[in-house]
Amino acid sequence: MKKIWDRKNSINTNETVENYTVGIDYLLDLELLPYDIEGTMAHTKMLHKIKILSSKELGILVTGLNKILSLCKVGKFKIDKSQEDGHTAIEAYLTENYGDVGKKVHTGRSRNDQALTMIRLFSKEKLSEIKKSVEDLVVELEKQIRKSGKIKMPGYTHMQRAMPSSVGMWLGSYHDSLQDGLILLEATTKIIDQNPLGSAAGYGENTLGLDRKFTTKELGFKKVQENPMYCGFSRGKFENLILQAVSSVMFDLGKLASDLLLFTTKEFNFFTLPDSFKTGSGIMPQKKNYDVLELTRGNIGIFNGYQHQIENVIKNLPAGYNRDFQLTKEPYLKGVKLALDTMGVMNLVIKNLEAKKKNLENACTPELYATDEALQLVKGGKNFREAYQEMKEKYS
């Protein structure tokens, strides 16, 4: 298939080169296609506003875009590898099915700002979903704290029993950390809520008079991303920023999973989950495994890998568009999905967690209170070091 950027009578791209440069980008764009259509819809309405499109042409294009969207929803819209991406597939479908008006849809636009816009719209939606998932986690932790928070449990340092604690203090540490994570997510949302549409190839457009304020309002962005070069190099940068913010939450969930893997062992037996959350062994009949927690813990490393992939691709790139940006799409989509899946499963874990009160309180043996006893002696007049030694001898 002839490329939209080909000259007349140009030589076809070498097949090996094409396969390498296109990669799976055209398949990834199927997930992003609804956002691409949303951006294209706003662009066509803006072109009508500045009198590039007639009312009739706008109507045809809106009909065509809605048709693509309906096909996409039922899995019947395909992107051919030769088209390279969803942007070209949209234009090709409109031209093939609605005539020359389809050739006008790309007026004043580059695939660069088209990609930026669809990823930005996707990011806003997914960040909202992630924030909602974190808020749900916070609520479930609050319920657990109300339910079991007053139960005493040992606090650990150096993996040894150290100080008296409680289920509420332990779960509360994750609750408070997730609330801080929400602040990071909110700040990130504020940063990315800028409209890149109209930045074209990264240097703006000075002939048609594109109305970027119109598309900003149409697409629900807070403001125009004014500098077109900044629009360009925010690709990858914003995706990296989002995964960095999400990593704060993922860090908490990985740490919580690690705690629970320890506290659900027979040796501790502090907490349990319903049998429906456990798996078995193919050889050991007695085994009940908390695979969901192990995979949560392991997937934090996978998630961090996606974030670092993006960071390593974009760092030190020169100004302007670079094809390297294409390589940020796959790890970004995978990272967002993994984060949402992990938050969803950990929400269920927290909701269904059962504290074993007797075991927790029996584990609070007298030596946990050695520091408290020493400080009581200090209140009675002894210096701390003498009190410390007295308790050391008592509990040796």
Secondary structure as a PSIPRED ss2 file (coil, helix, strand):
# PSIPRED VFORMAT (PSIPRED V4.0)

   1 M C   1.000  0.000  0.000
   2 K C   1.000  0.000  0.000
   3 K C   1.000  0.000  0.000
   4 I C   1.000  0.000  0.000
   5 W C   1.000  0.000  0.000
   6 D C   1.000  0.000  0.000
   7 R C   1.000  0.000  0.000
   8 K C   1.000  0.000  0.000
   9 N C   1.000  0.000  0.000
  10 S C   1.000  0.000  0.000
  11 I C   1.000  0.000  0.000
  12 N C   1.000  0.000  0.000
  13 T C   1.000  0.000  0.000
  14 N C   1.000  0.000  0.000
  15 E H   0.000  1.000  0.000
  16 T H   0.000  1.000  0.000
  17 V H   0.000  1.000  0.000
  18 E H   0.000  1.000  0.000
  19 N H   0.000  1.000  0.000
  20 Y H   0.000  1.000  0.000
  21 T H   0.000  1.000  0.000
  22 V H   0.000  1.000  0.000
  23 G C   1.000  0.000  0.000
  24 I C   1.000  0.000  0.000
  25 D H   0.000  1.000  0.000
  26 Y H   0.000  1.000  0.000
  27 L H   0.000  1.000  0.000
  28 L H   0.000  1.000  0.000
  29 D H   0.000  1.000  0.000
  30 L H   0.000  1.000  0.000
  31 E H   0.000  1.000  0.000
  32 L H   0.000  1.000  0.000
  33 L H   0.000  1.000  0.000
  34 P H   0.000  1.000  0.000
  35 Y H   0.000  1.000  0.000
  36 D H   0.000  1.000  0.000
  37 I H   0.000  1.000  0.000
  38 E H   0.000  1.000  0.000
  39 G H   0.000  1.000  0.000
  40 T H   0.000  1.000  0.000
  41 M H   0.000  1.000  0.000
  42 A H   0.000  1.000  0.000
  43 H H   0.000  1.000  0.000
  44 T H   0.000  1.000  0.000
  45 K H   0.000  1.000  0.000
  46 M H   0.000  1.000  0.000
  47 L H   0.000  1.000  0.000
  48 H H   0.000  1.000  0.000
  49 K H   0.000  1.000  0.000
  50 I C   1.000  0.000  0.000
  51 K C   1.000  0.000  0.000
  52 I C   1.000  0.000  0.000
  53 L C   1.000  0.000  0.000
  54 S C   1.000  0.000  0.000
  55 S H   0.000  1.000  0.000
  56 K H   0.000  1.000  0.000
  57 E H   0.000  1.000  0.000
  58 L H   0.000  1.000  0.000
  59 G H   0.000  1.000  0.000
  60 I H   0.000  1.000  0.000
  61 L H   0.000  1.000  0.000
  62 V H   0.000  1.000  0.000
  63 T H   0.000  1.000  0.000
  64 G H   0.000  1.000  0.000
  65 L H   0.000  1.000  0.000
  66 N H   0.000  1.000  0.000
  67 K H   0.000  1.000  0.000
  68 I H   0.000  1.000  0.000
  69 L H   0.000  1.000  0.000
  70 S H   0.000  1.000  0.000
  71 L H   0.000  1.000  0.000
  72 C H   0.000  1.000  0.000
  73 K H   0.000  1.000  0.000
  74 V C   1.000  0.000  0.000
  75 G C   1.000  0.000  0.000
  76 K C   1.000  0.000  0.000
  77 F C   1.000  0.000  0.000
  78 K C   1.000  0.000  0.000
  79 I C   1.000  0.000  0.000
  80 D C   1.000  0.000  0.000
  81 K H   0.000  1.000  0.000
  82 S H   0.000  1.000  0.000
  83 Q H   0.000  1.000  0.000
  84 E C   1.000  0.000  0.000
  85 D C   1.000  0.000  0.000
  86 G H   0.000  1.000  0.000
  87 H H   0.000  1.000  0.000
  88 T H   0.000  1.000  0.000
  89 A H   0.000  1.000  0.000
  90 I H   0.000  1.000  0.000
  91 E H   0.000  1.000  0.000
  92 A H   0.000  1.000  0.000
  93 Y H   0.000  1.000  0.000
  94 L H   0.000  1.000  0.000
  95 T H   0.000  1.000  0.000
  96 E H   0.000  1.000  0.000
  97 N H   0.000  1.000  0.000
  98 Y H   0.000  1.000  0.000
  99 G H   0.000  1.000  0.000
 100 D H   0.000  1.000  0.000
 101 V H   0.000  1.000  0.000
 102 G H   0.000  1.000  0.000
 103 K H   0.000  1.000  0.000
 104 K H   0.000  1.000  0.000
 105 V C   1.000  0.000  0.000
 106 H C   1.000  0.000  0.000
 107 T C   1.000  0.000  0.000
 108 G C   1.000  0.000  0.000
 109 R C   1.000  0.000  0.000
 110 S C   1.000  0.000  0.000
 111 R H   0.000  1.000  0.000
 112 N H   0.000  1.000  0.000
 113 D H   0.000  1.000  0.000
 114 Q H   0.000  1.000  0.000
 115 A H   0.000  1.000  0.000
 116 L H   0.000  1.000  0.000
 117 T H   0.000  1.000  0.000
 118 M H   0.000  1.000  0.000
 119 I H   0.000  1.000  0.000
 120 R H   0.000  1.000  0.000
 121 L H   0.000  1.000  0.000
 122 F H   0.000  1.000  0.000
 123 S H   0.000  1.000  0.000
 124 K H   0.000  1.000  0.000
 125 E H   0.000  1.000  0.000
 126 K H   0.000  1.000  0.000
 127 L H   0.000  1.000  0.000
 128 S H   0.000  1.000  0.000
 129 E H   0.000  1.000  0.000
 130 I H   0.000  1.000  0.000
 131 K H   0.000  1.000  0.000
 132 K H   0.000  1.000  0.000
 133 S H   0.000  1.000  0.000
 134 V H   0.000  1.000  0.000
 135 E H   0.000  1.000  0.000
 136 D H   0.000  1.000  0.000
 137 L H   0.000  1.000  0.000
 138 V H   0.000  1.000  0.000
 139 V H   0.000  1.000  0.000
 140 E H   0.000  1.000  0.000
 141 L H   0.000  1.000  0.000
 142 E H   0.000  1.000  0.000
 143 K H   0.000  1.000  0.000
 144 Q H   0.000  1.000  0.000
 145 I H   0.000  1.000  0.000
 146 R H   0.000  1.000  0.000
 147 K H   0.000  1.000  0.000
 148 S H   0.000  1.000  0.000
 149 G C   1.000  0.000  0.000
 150 K C   1.000  0.000  0.000
 151 I C   1.000  0.000  0.000
 152 K E   0.000  0.000  1.000
 153 M E   0.000  0.000  1.000
 154 P E   0.000  0.000  1.000
 155 G E   0.000  0.000  1.000
 156 Y E   0.000  0.000  1.000
 157 T E   0.000  0.000  1.000
 158 H C   1.000  0.000  0.000
 159 M C   1.000  0.000  0.000
 160 Q E   0.000  0.000  1.000
 161 R E   0.000  0.000  1.000
 162 A E   0.000  0.000  1.000
 163 M E   0.000  0.000  1.000
 164 P E   0.000  0.000  1.000
 165 S E   0.000  0.000  1.000
 166 S E   0.000  0.000  1.000
 167 V H   0.000  1.000  0.000
 168 G H   0.000  1.000  0.000
 169 M H   0.000  1.000  0.000
 170 W H   0.000  1.000  0.000
 171 L H   0.000  1.000  0.000
 172 G H   0.000  1.000  0.000
 173 S H   0.000  1.000  0.000
 174 Y H   0.000  1.000  0.000
 175 H H   0.000  1.000  0.000
 176 D H   0.000  1.000  0.000
 177 S H   0.000  1.000  0.000
 178 L H   0.000  1.000  0.000
 179 Q H   0.000  1.000  0.000
 180 D H   0.000  1.000  0.000
 181 G H   0.000  1.000  0.000
 182 L H   0.000  1.000  0.000
 183 I H   0.000  1.000  0.000
 184 L H   0.000  1.000  0.000
 185 L H   0.000  1.000  0.000
 186 E H   0.000  1.000  0.000
 187 A H   0.000  1.000  0.000
 188 T H   0.000  1.000  0.000
 189 T H   0.000  1.000  0.000
 190 K H   0.000  1.000  0.000
 191 I H   0.000  1.000  0.000
 192 I H   0.000  1.000  0.000
 193 D C   1.000  0.000  0.000
 194 Q E   0.000  0.000  1.000
 195 N E   0.000  0.000  1.000
 196 P C   1.000  0.000  0.000
 197 L C   1.000  0.000  0.000
 198 G C   1.000  0.000  0.000
 199 S C   1.000  0.000  0.000
 200 A C   1.000  0.000  0.000
 201 A C   1.000  0.000  0.000
 202 G C   1.000  0.000  0.000
 203 Y C   1.000  0.000  0.000
 204 G C   1.000  0.000  0.000
 205 E C   1.000  0.000  0.000
 206 N C   1.000  0.000  0.000
 207 T C   1.000  0.000  0.000
 208 L C   1.000  0.000  0.000
 209 G C   1.000  0.000  0.000
 210 L C   1.000  0.000  0.000
 211 D C   1.000  0.000  0.000
 212 R H   0.000  1.000  0.000
 213 K H   0.000  1.000  0.000
 214 F H   0.000  1.000  0.000
 215 T H   0.000  1.000  0.000
 216 T H   0.000  1.000  0.000
 217 K H   0.000  1.000  0.000
 218 E H   0.000  1.000  0.000
 219 L H   0.000  1.000  0.000
 220 G C   1.000  0.000  0.000
 221 F C   1.000  0.000  0.000
 222 K C   1.000  0.000  0.000
 223 K E   0.000  0.000  1.000
 224 V E   0.000  0.000  1.000
 225 Q C   1.000  0.000  0.000
 226 E C   1.000  0.000  0.000
 227 N C   1.000  0.000  0.000
 228 P H   0.000  1.000  0.000
 229 M H   0.000  1.000  0.000
 230 Y H   0.000  1.000  0.000
 231 C H   0.000  1.000  0.000
 232 G H   0.000  1.000  0.000
 233 F H   0.000  1.000  0.000
 234 S C   1.000  0.000  0.000
 235 R C   1.000  0.000  0.000
 236 G C   1.000  0.000  0.000
 237 K H   0.000  1.000  0.000
 238 F H   0.000  1.000  0.000
 239 E H   0.000  1.000  0.000
 240 N H   0.000  1.000  0.000
 241 L H   0.000  1.000  0.000
 242 I H   0.000  1.000  0.000
 243 L H   0.000  1.000  0.000
 244 Q H   0.000  1.000  0.000
 245 A H   0.000  1.000  0.000
 246 V H   0.000  1.000  0.000
 247 S H   0.000  1.000  0.000
 248 S H   0.000  1.000  0.000
 249 V H   0.000  1.000  0.000
 250 M H   0.000  1.000  0.000
 251 F H   0.000  1.000  0.000
 252 D H   0.000  1.000  0.000
 253 L H   0.000  1.000  0.000
 254 G H   0.000  1.000  0.000
 255 K H   0.000  1.000  0.000
 256 L H   0.000  1.000  0.000
 257 A H   0.000  1.000  0.000
 258 S H   0.000  1.000  0.000
 259 D H   0.000  1.000  0.000
 260 L H   0.000  1.000  0.000
 261 L H   0.000  1.000  0.000
 262 L H   0.000  1.000  0.000
 263 F H   0.000  1.000  0.000
 264 T C   1.000  0.000  0.000
 265 T C   1.000  0.000  0.000
 266 K C   1.000  0.000  0.000
 267 E C   1.000  0.000  0.000
 268 F C   1.000  0.000  0.000
 269 N C   1.000  0.000  0.000
 270 F C   1.000  0.000  0.000
 271 F E   0.000  0.000  1.000
 272 T E   0.000  0.000  1.000
 273 L C   1.000  0.000  0.000
 274 P C   1.000  0.000  0.000
 275 D H   0.000  1.000  0.000
 276 S H   0.000  1.000  0.000
 277 F H   0.000  1.000  0.000
 278 K C   1.000  0.000  0.000
 279 T E   0.000  0.000  1.000
 280 G C   1.000  0.000  0.000
 281 S C   1.000  0.000  0.000
 282 G C   1.000  0.000  0.000
 283 I C   1.000  0.000  0.000
 284 M C   1.000  0.000  0.000
 285 P C   1.000  0.000  0.000
 286 Q C   1.000  0.000  0.000
 287 K C   1.000  0.000  0.000
 288 K C   1.000  0.000  0.000
 289 N E   0.000  0.000  1.000
 290 Y C   1.000  0.000  0.000
 291 D H   0.000  1.000  0.000
 292 V H   0.000  1.000  0.000
 293 L H   0.000  1.000  0.000
 294 E H   0.000  1.000  0.000
 295 L H   0.000  1.000  0.000
 296 T H   0.000  1.000  0.000
 297 R H   0.000  1.000  0.000
 298 G H   0.000  1.000  0.000
 299 N H   0.000  1.000  0.000
 300 I H   0.000  1.000  0.000
 301 G H   0.000  1.000  0.000
 302 I H   0.000  1.000  0.000
 303 F H   0.000  1.000  0.000
 304 N H   0.000  1.000  0.000
 305 G H   0.000  1.000  0.000
 306 Y H   0.000  1.000  0.000
 307 Q H   0.000  1.000  0.000
 308 H H   0.000  1.000  0.000
 309 Q H   0.000  1.000  0.000
 310 I H   0.000  1.000  0.000
 311 E H   0.000  1.000  0.000
 312 N H   0.000  1.000  0.000
 313 V H   0.000  1.000  0.000
 314 I H   0.000  1.000  0.000
 315 K C   1.000  0.000  0.000
 316 N C   1.000  0.000  0.000
 317 L C   1.000  0.000  0.000
 318 P C   1.000  0.000  0.000
 319 A C   1.000  0.000  0.000
 320 G C   1.000  0.000  0.000
 321 Y C   1.000  0.000  0.000
 322 N C   1.000  0.000  0.000
 323 R H   0.000  1.000  0.000
 324 D H   0.000  1.000  0.000
 325 F H   0.000  1.000  0.000
 326 Q H   0.000  1.000  0.000
 327 L H   0.000  1.000  0.000
 328 T H   0.000  1.000  0.000
 329 K H   0.000  1.000  0.000
 330 E H   0.000  1.000  0.000
 331 P H   0.000  1.000  0.000
 332 Y H   0.000  1.000  0.000
 333 L H   0.000  1.000  0.000
 334 K H   0.000  1.000  0.000
 335 G H   0.000  1.000  0.000
 336 V H   0.000  1.000  0.000
 337 K H   0.000  1.000  0.000
 338 L H   0.000  1.000  0.000
 339 A H   0.000  1.000  0.000
 340 L H   0.000  1.000  0.000
 341 D H   0.000  1.000  0.000
 342 T H   0.000  1.000  0.000
 343 M H   0.000  1.000  0.000
 344 G H   0.000  1.000  0.000
 345 V H   0.000  1.000  0.000
 346 M H   0.000  1.000  0.000
 347 N H   0.000  1.000  0.000
 348 L H   0.000  1.000  0.000
 349 V H   0.000  1.000  0.000
 350 I H   0.000  1.000  0.000
 351 K H   0.000  1.000  0.000
 352 N H   0.000  1.000  0.000
 353 L C   1.000  0.000  0.000
 354 E E   0.000  0.000  1.000
 355 A E   0.000  0.000  1.000
 356 K C   1.000  0.000  0.000
 357 K H   0.000  1.000  0.000
 358 K H   0.000  1.000  0.000
 359 N H   0.000  1.000  0.000
 360 L H   0.000  1.000  0.000
 361 E H   0.000  1.000  0.000
 362 N H   0.000  1.000  0.000
 363 A C   1.000  0.000  0.000
 364 C C   1.000  0.000  0.000
 365 T C   1.000  0.000  0.000
 366 P H   0.000  1.000  0.000
 367 E H   0.000  1.000  0.000
 368 L H   0.000  1.000  0.000
 369 Y H   0.000  1.000  0.000
 370 A H   0.000  1.000  0.000
 371 T H   0.000  1.000  0.000
 372 D H   0.000  1.000  0.000
 373 E H   0.000  1.000  0.000
 374 A H   0.000  1.000  0.000
 375 L H   0.000  1.000  0.000
 376 Q H   0.000  1.000  0.000
 377 L H   0.000  1.000  0.000
 378 V H   0.000  1.000  0.000
 379 K H   0.000  1.000  0.000
 380 G C   1.000  0.000  0.000
 381 G C   1.000  0.000  0.000
 382 K C   1.000  0.000  0.000
 383 N C   1.000  0.000  0.000
 384 F H   0.000  1.000  0.000
 385 R H   0.000  1.000  0.000
 386 E H   0.000  1.000  0.000
 387 A H   0.000  1.000  0.000
 388 Y H   0.000  1.000  0.000
 389 Q H   0.000  1.000  0.000
 390 E H   0.000  1.000  0.000
 391 M H   0.000  1.000  0.000
 392 K H   0.000  1.000  0.000
 393 E H   0.000  1.000  0.000
 394 K H   0.000  1.000  0.000
 395 Y C   1.000  0.000  0.000
 396 S C   1.000  0.000  0.000
